[in-house]
Amino acid sequence: MLSFISQIINGLNQSAVLLIATLGLLIIFGLMNVINMAHGEMIMVGGFCAYIVTSVWKLPFIFAIVISFLVTALFGALTEIFIIKKLYSKPTETILATYALSIVLTEIARMIWPLSQNVNMPIPGVLFIKEVAIPYYNIFVVAMAIGLLIFTIVLFKYTKFGKEIGAITQNRQMTECLGIKTSTIDTLTFAYGAGLAGLAGCILAPTIGVSYNMGSVYLTDCFLTVVVGGVQSMGGVAVSSMIMGEGRTILAGIFDETWAKIIVFLAVIVLLRFKPEGLFKKERR
């Protein structure tokens, strides 16, 4: 019983990290209709930012969180301006361009850091509830994921910026006629999504280390989570992150990691066969 409870708690941590990474993809893929194959490498960039800030510059982890978000958001903005902006409504070209970008980033990271780099645990210690051990860092990650989800929902639904994004999603030409600078909104939206990916990499760094392929592992999971939850539903992505994270953790405890992935992927295939729009339908904007 205690082992099962521990697996559920570990699943919460996995779900929280997946939620942060998937929120960035949801914004870029769901709201902007851009298939960003370099999303995993943006996670990697955030992880290396965490390594540089904490292990090379010897600064506190809070600086790593801020710098990882800002650096990856800036990189995302430059990617949107110089690559994505000319490829809207061209999904095939977008996939090829972002996939090429992902390869370039991976190879650059491989040349600079061929081996995995470790990042010290920023919040050591364990909280014991009876005989169940909960690392303090896991609690921090879950709290951050919940905070980012609430902030993102408020930003995109209840602010002027969010309403402008909704207008662009619904009718770009009419929005431009109203005097809204759609190109600026596109850049800021893409930058925020990329920044969340970098933040996920920063949070992952102390637990799995930093390597040139750390982001590619999460790319498939992020896409599956977005599709299962609903391509434009933030609440749906939160639910699907919980299902994916908890499902894989519990199944890995019963079988092993490989079989857990196989079972979860098969369940996703069955779900999409009967609910192709995901658990939650697209929100009208």
C-alpha positions in Angstrom: 0.0 0.0 0.0 2.8 2.4 0.9 4.5 1.6 -2.3 1.4 2.4 -4.3 1.0 5.7 -2.5 4.6 6.6 -3.2 4.0 5.9 -6.9 1.0 8.2 -6.9 3.1 11.0 -5.3 5.9 10.4 -7.8 3.3 10.5 -10.6 2.2 13.9 -9.4 5.8 15.2 -9.9 6.0 13.7 -13.4 2.6 15.1 -14.3 3.6 18.6 -13.1 6.8 18.6 -15.2 4.8 17.3 -18.2 2.1 20.0 -17.7 4.7 22.8 -17.7 6.3 21.5 -20.9 3.0 20.8 -22.6 1.6 24.3 -21.8 4.3 25.8 -24.0 3.4 23.4 -26.8 -0.3 24.0 -26.4 0.2 27.7 -26.9 2.3 27.3 -30.0 0.5 24.3 -31.5 -3.1 24.9 -30.3 -3.4 28.6 -30.5 -1.0 29.4 -33.3 -1.4 26.3 -35.4 2.4 25.9 -35.6 3.9 22.4 -35.4 7.1 23.1 -33.6 9.4 20.1 -33.9 12.2 22.1 -32.0 10.1 22.2 -28.8 12.2 19.4 -27.2 15.4 21.3 -28.0 13.9 24.4 -26.3 13.5 22.2 -23.2 17.2 21.3 -23.6 18.2 25.0 -23.9 16.4 25.7 -20.6 18.2 22.7 -19.0 21.6 24.0 -20.1 20.8 27.5 -18.9 20.1 25.9 -15.4 23.5 24.1 -15.6 25.4 27.3 -16.5 23.7 29.5 -13.9 24.0 27.1 -11.0 27.1 25.0 -11.8 29.3 27.5 -13.7 28.2 30.9 -12.4 27.4 29.4 -8.9 24.2 31.5 -8.6 21.0 30.4 -6.7 18.5 28.2 -8.5 15.9 31.1 -8.6 18.2 32.9 -11.0 18.3 29.7 -13.2 14.5 29.7 -13.3 14.3 33.4 -14.4 17.2 33.2 -16.9 16.0 29.9 -18.4 12.6 31.4 -19.1 14.0 34.7 -20.5 16.7 33.1 -22.7 14.4 30.5 -24.2 11.7 33.1 -24.7 14.1 35.3 -26.5 15.3 32.4 -28.6 11.6 31.6 -29.4 10.9 35.2 -30.4 13.9 35.1 -32.8 12.8 31.8 -34.2 9.3 33.2 -34.9 10.6 36.3 -36.5 13.3 34.8 -38.8 11.8 31.3 -39.5 8.1 30.9 -38.6 6.7 34.2 -39.6 7.0 33.5 -43.3 5.6 29.9 -43.0 2.2 30.5 -41.4 -0.5 28.4 -43.2 2.4 26.2 -44.6 2.4 23.2 -42.1 4.8 21.1 -44.2 7.4 23.8 -44.5 7.0 24.6 -40.8 7.6 21.0 -39.8 10.7 20.8 -42.0 12.1 24.1 -40.8 11.7 23.5 -37.1 12.9 19.9 -37.5 16.1 21.2 -39.1 16.4 23.7 -36.3 16.1 20.9 -33.7 18.9 19.0 -35.4 21.2 22.1 -35.5 20.6 22.8 -31.8 21.2 19.1 -30.8 24.4 18.9 -32.7 25.7 22.2 -31.3 24.9 20.9 -27.8 26.5 17.6 -28.5 29.8 19.3 -29.6 29.9 21.6 -26.6 28.7 19.1 -23.9 29.0 15.6 -25.2 28.4 14.1 -21.7 25.5 14.6 -19.4 25.9 17.4 -16.9 24.6 17.3 -13.3 22.7 20.1 -11.6 22.7 20.2 -7.8 19.3 19.7 -6.1 18.2 23.2 -5.2 15.8 22.1 -2.4 17.2 19.1 -0.6 15.4 17.2 2.1 12.4 15.0 2.4 9.0 15.4 4.0 7.7 12.3 5.8 4.0 11.8 6.2 3.8 8.6 8.3 6.1 6.3 6.3 5.7 8.0 2.9 8.7 10.2 1.8 8.0 13.2 -0.3 11.0 15.2 -1.5 10.6 19.0 -0.9 11.7 19.6 -4.5 8.7 17.6 -5.8 6.3 19.7 -3.7 8.0 22.8 -5.2 7.6 21.5 -8.8 3.9 20.7 -8.3 3.2 24.1 -6.8 5.0 25.8 -9.7 3.0 23.8 -12.2 -0.3 24.8 -10.6 0.8 28.5 -10.4 1.9 28.6 -14.0 -1.4 26.9 -15.1 -3.4 29.6 -13.3 -1.3 32.4 -14.5 -1.5 31.2 -18.1 -5.3 30.8 -18.0 -5.7 34.3 -16.6 -3.2 35.7 -19.2 -4.9 34.2 -22.2 -8.5 34.5 -21.1 -8.9 37.6 -19.0 -6.4 40.1 -20.2 -6.3 42.4 -23.2 -3.4 40.4 -24.6 -5.4 37.2 -24.3 -8.4 38.7 -26.0 -6.3 39.9 -28.9 -4.9 36.4 -29.3 -8.5 35.1 -29.3 -9.4 37.6 -32.0 -6.5 36.7 -34.1 -7.3 33.0 -33.8 -10.9 33.6 -34.9 -10.3 36.1 -37.7 -6.8 37.4 -38.4 -7.8 39.7 -41.3 -10.6 41.4 -39.4 -8.2 41.8 -36.4 -5.7 43.5 -38.5 -8.4 45.9 -39.8 -9.1 46.9 -36.2 -5.5 48.1 -35.9 -4.1 45.3 -33.8 -0.5 44.4 -34.6 -0.9 40.7 -35.2 2.8 40.2 -36.0 3.8 41.5 -32.6 1.2 39.3 -30.8 2.4 36.3 -32.8 6.0 36.9 -31.7 5.1 37.4 -28.0 2.8 34.3 -28.0 5.5 32.1 -29.5 8.1 33.6 -27.1 5.9 32.8 -24.1 5.4 29.2 -25.3 9.1 28.7 -25.8 9.8 30.3 -22.4 7.6 27.7 -20.7 9.5 24.9 -22.5 12.8 26.4 -21.2 11.3 26.5 -17.7 10.4 22.8 -17.9 14.0 22.1 -18.9 15.3 24.1 -15.9 13.0 22.2 -13.5 14.0 18.8 -15.0 17.7 19.5 -14.8 18.2 18.6 -11.1 16.3 15.3 -11.4 17.5 13.8 -14.7 20.6 15.8 -15.5 21.2 17.9 -18.6 22.1 16.4 -21.9 21.8 17.1 -25.6 18.9 14.7 -26.0 16.9 15.5 -22.8 14.2 17.4 -24.6 13.6 14.9 -27.4 12.5 12.4 -24.8 9.6 14.7 -23.8 8.6 15.9 -27.3 6.4 12.8 -28.1 4.8 12.9 -24.6 4.0 16.6 -25.0 2.3 16.1 -28.4 0.3 13.2 -27.0 -0.7 15.1 -24.0 -1.9 18.1 -26.1 -3.9 15.9 -28.4 -5.5 13.8 -25.6 -6.5 16.9 -23.6 -7.8 18.9 -26.5 -5.7 21.0 -28.9 -7.0 24.4 -27.5 -8.0 23.4 -24.0 -5.7 24.4 -21.1 -7.9 22.6 -18.6 -7.9 19.5 -20.8 -4.1 19.6 -21.0 -4.0 19.7 -17.2 -6.2 16.6 -17.0 -4.3 14.7 -19.7 -1.0 15.6 -18.0 -2.3 14.0 -14.8 -3.5 10.9 -16.7 -0.2 10.5 -18.7 2.0 11.1 -15.7 0.2 9.0 -13.2 -0.6 6.3 -15.7 3.0 5.8 -16.7 4.3 5.9 -13.1 1.8 3.4 -11.7 2.1 1.1 -14.7 5.9 1.2 -14.4 5.6 0.1 -10.8 3.4 -2.9 -11.9 5.3 -3.9 -15.0 8.3 -1.9 -16.2 9.0 1.4 -17.9 8.9 0.0 -21.5 5.6 -1.8 -21.0 4.2 1.3 -19.2 4.9 3.4 -22.4 3.4 0.7 -24.6 0.2 0.5 -22.6 -0.2 4.2 -22.3 0.3 4.7 -26.1 -2.2 2.0 -26.9 -4.7 3.6 -24.6 -4.1 7.0 -26.4 -4.7 5.3 -29.8 -8.0 3.8 -28.6 -9.1 7.1 -27.1 -8.4 9.1 -30.2 -10.2 6.5 -32.3 -13.5 7.3 -30.5 -12.7 10.9 -29.4 -10.5 12.4 -32.2 -10.8 15.9 -30.7 -9.5 14.7 -27.3 -11.1 14.7 -23.9 -12.2 18.3 -24.2 -13.4 19.9 -27.4 -11.7 22.9 -28.9 -12.7 26.1 -27.2 -14.5 28.6 -29.4 -12.6 31.9 -29.7 
